[in-house]
Amino acid sequence: MLVLLARKCDPGAARLGITLSRRIGGAVVRNRCKRRIKEVVRLAVRVPAADLVVIGKPALAQASFQELQRALGALLEKASANSGMRRPP
């Protein structure tokens, strides 16, 4: 459903990029998915101090908000654990 790319950056300078192809759906569906991803990242307990790129797959359009939270939360935890990144103060 999602792919996450993370690269460590200076604390306080974290950025989020979201890319969704037309295979996910029309403009309305893609924009809804982007808003949902942004909200999940905003609500996330542990976000690494990194430049994040989220790549959506076609299954994203049919996923519930809870499924999206679980999937992206697991990816963020994995990115934090693998690179030793910490949440900015």
MMTF fields as JSON, N, C-alpha, C and O atoms, coordinates in Angstrom:
{
  "mmtfVersion": "1.0.0",
  "mmtfProducer": "UNKNOWN",
  "numBonds": 355,
  "numAtoms": 356,
  "numGroups": 89,
  "numChains": 1,
  "numModels": 1,
  "chainsPerModel": [1],
  "groupsPerChain": [89],
  "chainIdList": ["A"],
  "bondAtomList": [4, 2, 8, 6, 12, 10, 16, 14, 20, 18, 24, 22, 28, 26, 32, 30, 36, 34, 40, 38, 44, 42, 48, 46, 52, 50, 56, 54, 60, 58, 64, 62, 68, 66, 72, 70, 76, 74, 80, 78, 84, 82, 88, 86, 92, 90, 96, 94, 100, 98, 104, 102, 108, 106, 112, 110, 116, 114, 120, 118, 124, 122, 128, 126, 132, 130, 136, 134, 140, 138, 144, 142, 148, 146, 152, 150, 156, 154, 160, 158, 164, 162, 168, 166, 172, 170, 176, 174, 180, 178, 184, 182, 188, 186, 192, 190, 196, 194, 200, 198, 204, 202, 208, 206, 212, 210, 216, 214, 220, 218, 224, 222, 228, 226, 232, 230, 236, 234, 240, 238, 244, 242, 248, 246, 252, 250, 256, 254, 260, 258, 264, 262, 268, 266, 272, 270, 276, 274, 280, 278, 284, 282, 288, 286, 292, 290, 296, 294, 300, 298, 304, 302, 308, 306, 312, 310, 316, 314, 320, 318, 324, 322, 328, 326, 332, 330, 336, 334, 340, 338, 344, 342, 348, 346, 352, 350],
  "bondOrderList": [1, 1, 1, 1, 1, 1, 1, 1, 1, 1, 1, 1, 1, 1, 1, 1, 1, 1, 1, 1, 1, 1, 1, 1, 1, 1, 1, 1, 1, 1, 1, 1, 1, 1, 1, 1, 1, 1, 1, 1, 1, 1, 1, 1, 1, 1, 1, 1, 1, 1, 1, 1, 1, 1, 1, 1, 1, 1, 1, 1, 1, 1, 1, 1, 1, 1, 1, 1, 1, 1, 1, 1, 1, 1, 1, 1, 1, 1, 1, 1, 1, 1, 1, 1, 1, 1, 1, 1],
  "groupList": [{"groupName": "MET", "atomNameList": ["N", "CA", "C", "O"], "elementList": ["N", "C", "C", "O"], "formalChargeList": [0, 0, 0, 0], "bondAtomList": [1, 0, 2, 1, 3, 2], "bondOrderList": [1, 1, 2], "singleLetterCode": "M", "chemCompType": "L-PEPTIDE LINKING"}, {"groupName": "LEU", "atomNameList": ["N", "CA", "C", "O"], "elementList": ["N", "C", "C", "O"], "formalChargeList": [0, 0, 0, 0], "bondAtomList": [1, 0, 2, 1, 3, 2], "bondOrderList": [1, 1, 2], "singleLetterCode": "L", "chemCompType": "L-PEPTIDE LINKING"}, {"groupName": "VAL", "atomNameList": ["N", "CA", "C", "O"], "elementList": ["N", "C", "C", "O"], "formalChargeList": [0, 0, 0, 0], "bondAtomList": [1, 0, 2, 1, 3, 2], "bondOrderList": [1, 1, 2], "singleLetterCode": "V", "chemCompType": "L-PEPTIDE LINKING"}, {"groupName": "ALA", "atomNameList": ["N", "CA", "C", "O"], "elementList": ["N", "C", "C", "O"], "formalChargeList": [0, 0, 0, 0], "bondAtomList": [1, 0, 2, 1, 3, 2], "bondOrderList": [1, 1, 2], "singleLetterCode": "A", "chemCompType": "L-PEPTIDE LINKING"}, {"groupName": "ARG", "atomNameList": ["N", "CA", "C", "O"], "elementList": ["N", "C", "C", "O"], "formalChargeList": [0, 0, 0, 0], "bondAtomList": [1, 0, 2, 1, 3, 2], "bondOrderList": [1, 1, 2], "singleLetterCode": "R", "chemCompType": "L-PEPTIDE LINKING"}, {"groupName": "LYS", "atomNameList": ["N", "CA", "C", "O"], "elementList": ["N", "C", "C", "O"], "formalChargeList": [0, 0, 0, 0], "bondAtomList": [1, 0, 2, 1, 3, 2], "bondOrderList": [1, 1, 2], "singleLetterCode": "K", "chemCompType": "L-PEPTIDE LINKING"}, {"groupName": "CYS", "atomNameList": ["N", "CA", "C", "O"], "elementList": ["N", "C", "C", "O"], "formalChargeList": [0, 0, 0, 0], "bondAtomList": [1, 0, 2, 1, 3, 2], "bondOrderList": [1, 1, 2], "singleLetterCode": "C", "chemCompType": "L-PEPTIDE LINKING"}, {"groupName": "ASP", "atomNameList": ["N", "CA", "C", "O"], "elementList": ["N", "C", "C", "O"], "formalChargeList": [0, 0, 0, 0], "bondAtomList": [1, 0, 2, 1, 3, 2], "bondOrderList": [1, 1, 2], "singleLetterCode": "D", "chemCompType": "L-PEPTIDE LINKING"}, {"groupName": "PRO", "atomNameList": ["N", "CA", "C", "O"], "elementList": ["N", "C", "C", "O"], "formalChargeList": [0, 0, 0, 0], "bondAtomList": [1, 0, 2, 1, 3, 2], "bondOrderList": [1, 1, 2], "singleLetterCode": "P", "chemCompType": "L-PEPTIDE LINKING"}, {"groupName": "GLY", "atomNameList": ["N", "CA", "C", "O"], "elementList": ["N", "C", "C", "O"], "formalChargeList": [0, 0, 0, 0], "bondAtomList": [1, 0, 2, 1, 3, 2], "bondOrderList": [1, 1, 2], "singleLetterCode": "G", "chemCompType": "PEPTIDE LINKING"}, {"groupName": "ILE", "atomNameList": ["N", "CA", "C", "O"], "elementList": ["N", "C", "C", "O"], "formalChargeList": [0, 0, 0, 0], "bondAtomList": [1, 0, 2, 1, 3, 2], "bondOrderList": [1, 1, 2], "singleLetterCode": "I", "chemCompType": "L-PEPTIDE LINKING"}, {"groupName": "THR", "atomNameList": ["N", "CA", "C", "O"], "elementList": ["N", "C", "C", "O"], "formalChargeList": [0, 0, 0, 0], "bondAtomList": [1, 0, 2, 1, 3, 2], "bondOrderList": [1, 1, 2], "singleLetterCode": "T", "chemCompType": "L-PEPTIDE LINKING"}, {"groupName": "SER", "atomNameList": ["N", "CA", "C", "O"], "elementList": ["N", "C", "C", "O"], "formalChargeList": [0, 0, 0, 0], "bondAtomList": [1, 0, 2, 1, 3, 2], "bondOrderList": [1, 1, 2], "singleLetterCode": "S", "chemCompType": "L-PEPTIDE LINKING"}, {"groupName": "ASN", "atomNameList": ["N", "CA", "C", "O"], "elementList": ["N", "C", "C", "O"], "formalChargeList": [0, 0, 0, 0], "bondAtomList": [1, 0, 2, 1, 3, 2], "bondOrderList": [1, 1, 2], "singleLetterCode": "N", "chemCompType": "L-PEPTIDE LINKING"}, {"groupName": "GLU", "atomNameList": ["N", "CA", "C", "O"], "elementList": ["N", "C", "C", "O"], "formalChargeList": [0, 0, 0, 0], "bondAtomList": [1, 0, 2, 1, 3, 2], "bondOrderList": [1, 1, 2], "singleLetterCode": "E", "chemCompType": "L-PEPTIDE LINKING"}, {"groupName": "GLN", "atomNameList": ["N", "CA", "C", "O"], "elementList": ["N", "C", "C", "O"], "formalChargeList": [0, 0, 0, 0], "bondAtomList": [1, 0, 2, 1, 3, 2], "bondOrderList": [1, 1, 2], "singleLetterCode": "Q", "chemCompType": "L-PEPTIDE LINKING"}, {"groupName": "PHE", "atomNameList": ["N", "CA", "C", "O"], "elementList": ["N", "C", "C", "O"], "formalChargeList": [0, 0, 0, 0], "bondAtomList": [1, 0, 2, 1, 3, 2], "bondOrderList": [1, 1, 2], "singleLetterCode": "F", "chemCompType": "L-PEPTIDE LINKING"}],
  "groupTypeList": [0, 1, 2, 1, 1, 3, 4, 5, 6, 7, 8, 9, 3, 3, 4, 1, 9, 10, 11, 1, 12, 4, 4, 10, 9, 9, 3, 2, 2, 4, 13, 4, 6, 5, 4, 4, 10, 5, 14, 2, 2, 4, 1, 3, 2, 4, 2, 8, 3, 3, 7, 1, 2, 2, 10, 9, 5, 8, 3, 1, 3, 15, 3, 12, 16, 15, 14, 1, 15, 4, 3, 1, 9, 3, 1, 1, 14, 5, 3, 12, 3, 13, 12, 9, 0, 4, 4, 8, 8],
  "groupIdList": [1, 2, 3, 4, 5, 6, 7, 8, 9, 10, 11, 12, 13, 14, 15, 16, 17, 18, 19, 20, 21, 22, 23, 24, 25, 26, 27, 28, 29, 30, 31, 32, 33, 34, 35, 36, 37, 38, 39, 40, 41, 42, 43, 44, 45, 46, 47, 48, 49, 50, 51, 52, 53, 54, 55, 56, 57, 58, 59, 60, 61, 62, 63, 64, 65, 66, 67, 68, 69, 70, 71, 72, 73, 74, 75, 76, 77, 78, 79, 80, 81, 82, 83, 84, 85, 86, 87, 88, 89],
  "secStructList": [7, 3, 3, 3, 3, 3, 3, 3, 7, 7, 6, 6, 7, 7, 3, 3, 3, 3, 3, 7, 7, 6, 6, 1, 7, 1, 2, 2, 2, 2, 2, 2, 2, 2, 2, 2, 2, 2, 2, 2, 2, 2, 2, 7, 1, 7, 7, 7, 1, 3, 3, 3, 3, 3, 3, 3, 7, 4, 4, 4, 4, 4, 7, 7, 2, 2, 2, 2, 2, 2, 2, 2, 2, 2, 2, 2, 2, 2, 2, 2, 2, 2, 2, 6, 7, 7, 7, 7, 7],
  "xCoordList": [0.816, 0.0, 0.868, 0.538, 2.0, 2.878, 4.34, 4.699, 5.169, 6.617, 7.131, 6.681, 8.074, 8.618, 10.116, 10.833, 10.584, 12.01, 12.357, 11.669, 13.415, 13.805, 15.293, 16.095, 15.645, 17.049, 17.227, 16.503, 18.178, 18.428, 18.714, 19.364, 18.218, 18.47, 18.668, 18.608, 18.902, 19.081, 17.781, 16.703, 17.866, 16.65, 15.934, 16.566, 14.645, 13.847, 13.671, 12.914, 14.353, 14.265, 13.606, 13.807, 12.833, 12.208, 11.192, 10.495, 11.135, 10.2, 9.47, 9.968, 8.286, 7.477, 7.121, 6.624, 7.378, 6.991, 6.065, 6.302, 5.027, 4.065, 3.927, 3.706, 4.057, 3.891, 2.875, 2.974, 1.909, 0.842, 0.644, 0.534, 0.6, 0.42, -1.065, -1.923, -1.351, -2.741, -3.38, -4.602, -2.576, -3.126, -3.951, -4.794, -3.72, -4.49, -5.902, -6.849, -6.056, -7.376, -7.246, -6.154, -8.401, -8.422, -7.874, -7.417, -7.925, -7.361, -8.028, -7.354, -9.334, -10.053, -9.573, -9.33, -9.437, -8.989, -7.547, -7.226, -6.674, -5.277, -5.147, -4.37, -5.896, -5.834, -6.366, -5.831, -7.401, -7.923, -6.87, -6.682, -6.186, -5.129, -3.99, -3.452, -3.623, -2.559, -2.952, -2.133, -4.187, -4.648, -4.634, -4.275, -5.024, -5.027, -3.603, -3.362, -2.663, -1.268, -0.716, -0.058, -0.976, -0.505, -1.056, -0.339, -2.31, -2.932, -2.321, -2.107, -2.041, -1.407, -0.026, 0.335, 0.742, 2.078, 1.95, 2.742, 0.974, 0.773, 0.421, 0.881, -0.391, -0.823, 0.193, 0.054, 1.2, 2.172, 2.9, 3.286, 3.072, 3.744, 5.236, 5.844, 5.819, 7.268, 7.579, 7.48, 7.951, 8.33, 9.815, 10.258, 10.599, 12.037, 12.376, 11.632, 13.503, 14.016, 14.679, 15.888, 13.864, 14.363, 13.519, 12.41, 14.084, 13.311, 12.591, 13.227, 11.275, 10.461, 9.779, 9.264, 9.778, 9.042, 8.127, 8.591, 6.827, 5.839, 5.355, 4.908, 5.452, 4.996, 3.771, 3.841, 2.663, 1.421, 1.247, 1.613, 0.691, 0.372, -1.142, -1.878, -1.623, -3.06, -3.989, -5.123, -3.556, -4.409, -4.712, -5.622, -3.969, -4.159, -5.559, -6.126, -6.116, -7.423, -8.544, -9.518, -8.425, -9.468, -9.176, -10.007, -8.04, -7.664, -8.422, -8.677, -8.774, -9.419, -8.354, -7.157, -8.799, -7.868, -7.049, -5.856, -7.684, -6.983, -5.915, -4.823, -6.222, -5.229, -4.049, -2.894, -4.352, -3.31, -2.445, -1.222, -3.065, -2.308, -1.37, -0.206, -1.878, -1.045, 0.127, 1.266, -0.154, 0.888, 1.96, 3.152, 1.552, 2.527, 3.221, 4.41, 2.511, 3.132, 4.237, 5.302, 3.982, 5.0, 6.211, 7.347, 5.985, 7.099, 7.915, 9.143, 7.227, 7.939, 8.762, 9.895, 8.204, 8.95, 10.183, 11.267, 10.0, 11.118, 12.202, 13.388, 11.808, 12.778, 13.526, 14.734, 12.827, 13.469, 14.443, 15.545, 14.038, 14.879, 16.104, 17.193, 15.947, 17.056, 18.139, 19.315, 17.757, 18.759, 19.172, 20.033, 18.589, 18.934, 18.425, 18.925, 17.431, 16.891, 15.998, 15.356, 15.967, 15.135, 14.206, 14.466, 13.132, 12.19, 12.839, 13.487, 12.674, 13.288, 12.684, 11.511, 13.457, 12.952, 11.884, 11.36],
  "yCoordList": [-1.182, 0.0, 1.258, 2.236, 1.241, 2.4, 1.982, 0.874, 2.884, 2.737, 4.021, 5.113, 3.894, 5.065, 5.128, 4.154, 6.286, 6.549, 7.635, 8.652, 7.422, 8.401, 8.667, 7.756, 9.928, 10.325, 11.29, 12.279, 11.0, 11.812, 13.258, 13.52, 14.194, 15.611, 16.328, 15.71, 17.627, 18.425, 18.46, 18.549, 18.39, 18.488, 19.801, 20.851, 19.736, 20.919, 21.227, 22.132, 20.496, 20.765, 19.603, 19.453, 18.791, 17.628, 18.07, 19.073, 17.292, 17.58, 16.302, 15.198, 16.466, 15.339, 15.535, 16.59, 14.512, 14.51, 13.333, 12.241, 13.545, 12.486, 12.39, 13.394, 11.182, 10.985, 9.872, 8.778, 10.184, 9.242, 9.277, 10.349, 8.113, 8.064, 8.047, 7.913, 8.18, 8.153, 6.779, 6.654, 5.758, 4.412, 4.339, 3.453, 5.253, 5.283, 5.769, 5.289, 6.701, 7.235, 8.632, 9.108, 9.274, 10.631, 11.63, 11.257, 12.906, 13.965, 14.028, 14.251, 13.834, 13.896, 12.787, 13.034, 11.589, 10.445, 10.652, 10.406, 11.102, 11.326, 12.405, 12.253, 13.491, 14.562, 14.098, 14.491, 13.276, 12.728, 11.851, 11.923, 11.03, 10.167, 11.003, 10.675, 12.078, 12.949, 13.583, 13.649, 14.048, 14.649, 13.636, 13.969, 12.396, 11.346, 11.015, 10.819, 10.95, 10.669, 11.796, 11.531, 13.045, 14.173, 14.117, 14.409, 13.748, 13.671, 12.544, 12.71, 11.414, 10.305, 10.725, 10.43, 11.399, 11.853, 12.881, 12.868, 13.767, 14.781, 14.134, 14.588, 13.079, 12.397, 11.38, 10.878, 11.076, 10.038, 10.432, 11.585, 9.45, 9.678, 9.889, 10.743, 9.117, 9.164, 9.362, 8.431, 10.572, 10.888, 11.198, 12.059, 10.532, 10.782, 12.167, 12.726, 12.71, 13.968, 13.633, 13.413, 13.6, 13.152, 13.751, 14.239, 13.694, 13.99, 12.705, 11.678, 12.752, 11.563, 11.682, 12.742, 10.594, 10.52, 9.304, 8.179, 9.542, 8.471, 8.231, 9.152, 6.98, 6.597, 5.708, 4.66, 6.129, 5.376, 4.354, 4.595, 3.224, 2.158, 2.137, 2.71, 1.494, 1.523, 1.074, 1.548, 0.188, -0.276, 0.833, 0.689, 1.922, 3.03, 3.632, 4.039, 3.694, 4.321, 3.596, 4.231, 2.284, 1.518, 1.289, 0.708, 1.719, 1.474, 2.41, 3.568, 1.89, 2.725, 3.577, 3.335, 4.569, 5.445, 4.656, 4.909, 3.697, 2.88, 2.003, 1.839, 1.445, 0.643, 1.517, 1.099, 2.715, 3.653, 4.029, 4.1, 4.27, 4.588, 3.453, 3.686, 2.225, 1.076, 0.922, 0.727, 1.008, 0.798, 1.882, 1.574, 3.13, 4.225, 4.292, 4.606, 4.007, 3.977, 2.944, 3.204, 1.764, 0.711, 1.135, 0.872, 1.784, 2.249, 3.335, 3.346, 4.252, 5.307, 4.727, 5.152, 3.76, 3.106, 2.398, 2.48, 1.706, 0.984, 1.958, 1.697, 3.073, 4.071, 4.668, 4.891, 4.929, 5.48, 4.488, 4.86, 3.234, 2.213, 1.889, 1.699, 1.825, 1.433, 2.496, 2.172, 3.729, 4.776, 5.502, 6.38, 5.162, 5.829, 7.253, 8.064, 7.566, 8.922, 9.139, 8.21, 10.359, 10.728, 11.856, 12.599, 11.971, 13.062, 14.379, 14.438, 15.428, 16.699, 17.242, 16.989, 17.984, 18.504, 19.546, 20.078],
  "zCoordList": [0.0, 0.0, 0.0, -0.671, 0.764, 0.858, 0.822, 1.223, 0.336, 0.396, 1.034, 0.687, 1.97, 2.643, 2.41, 2.637, 1.955, 1.811, 2.826, 2.91, 3.59, 4.61, 4.52, 4.31, 4.684, 4.716, 5.875, 5.989, 6.72, 7.908, 7.512, 6.5, 8.326, 8.063, 9.386, 10.449, 9.324, 10.529, 11.327, 10.739, 12.656, 13.476, 13.201, 13.08, 13.105, 12.837, 11.368, 11.016, 10.499, 9.067, 8.322, 7.117, 9.016, 8.392, 7.332, 7.486, 6.262, 5.171, 4.793, 5.013, 4.223, 3.786, 2.324, 1.929, 1.528, 0.121, -0.115, 0.401, -0.881, -1.172, -2.684, -3.362, -3.203, -4.634, -4.87, -4.313, -5.705, -6.044, -7.555, -8.151, -8.161, -9.607, -9.964, -9.091, -11.233, -11.706, -11.549, -11.625, -11.335, -11.137, -9.857, -9.718, -8.926, -7.682, -7.953, -7.331, -8.86, -9.194, -9.765, -10.077, -9.891, -10.421, -9.419, -8.338, -9.789, -8.956, -7.586, -6.58, -7.536, -6.262, -5.326, -4.145, -5.842, -5.028, -4.575, -3.412, -5.475, -5.107, -4.043, -3.101, -4.178, -3.181, -1.826, -0.788, -1.821, -0.569, 0.098, 1.313, -0.681, -0.146, 0.429, 1.487, -0.261, 0.24, 1.57, 2.486, 1.687, 2.936, 4.066, 5.195, 3.77, 4.789, 5.232, 6.424, 4.303, 4.653, 5.528, 6.535, 5.154, 5.956, 7.374, 8.331, 7.513, 8.834, 9.658, 10.859, 9.046, 9.768, 10.258, 11.397, 9.432, 9.839, 10.952, 11.894, 10.861, 11.897, 13.237, 14.285, 13.209, 14.431, 14.942, 16.057, 14.149, 14.53, 15.81, 16.001, 16.672, 17.942, 17.736, 18.382, 16.843, 16.646, 15.166, 14.367, 14.819, 13.441, 13.43, 14.19, 12.6, 12.588, 12.038, 11.231, 12.483, 11.937, 10.61, 10.534, 9.573, 8.272, 7.16, 7.374, 5.975, 4.781, 4.431, 4.195, 4.395, 4.135, 2.788, 2.432, 2.044, 0.783, 0.893, 1.078, 0.777, 0.828, -0.598, -1.283, -1.028, -2.361, -2.186, -1.545, -2.752, -2.616, -3.723, -4.874, -3.366, -4.319, -4.537, -3.734, -5.596, -5.91, -4.784, -4.719, -3.903, -2.806, -1.796, -0.979, -1.843, -0.917, -1.018, -0.004, -2.209, -2.416, -1.668, -1.262, -1.479, -0.806, 0.672, 1.37, 1.163, 2.559, 3.498, 3.17, 4.665, 5.68, 6.367, 6.21, 7.124, 7.821, 8.838, 9.001, 9.527, 10.522, 9.861, 10.407, 8.7, 7.971, 7.55, 7.628, 7.11, 6.71, 7.908, 7.787, 9.064, 10.272, 10.658, 10.985, 10.62, 10.979, 10.008, 10.431, 8.715, 7.704, 7.777, 7.799, 7.814, 7.841, 9.193, 9.256, 10.269, 11.595, 11.671, 12.23, 11.105, 11.098, 10.273, 10.666, 9.144, 8.31, 9.012, 8.928, 9.706, 10.431, 11.57, 11.795, 12.291, 13.372, 12.832, 13.409, 11.721, 11.113, 10.656, 10.853, 10.05, 9.6, 10.785, 10.703, 11.885, 13.074, 13.689, 14.092, 13.76, 14.375, 13.527, 14.07, 12.223, 11.343, 11.222, 11.057, 11.301, 11.066, 12.33, 12.279, 13.446, 14.688, 14.74, 15.519, 13.917, 13.875, 15.092, 15.581, 15.564, 16.706, 16.317, 15.371, 17.052, 16.826, 17.252, 18.297, 16.457, 16.828, 18.125, 18.398, 18.934, 20.22, 20.03, 21.009]
}
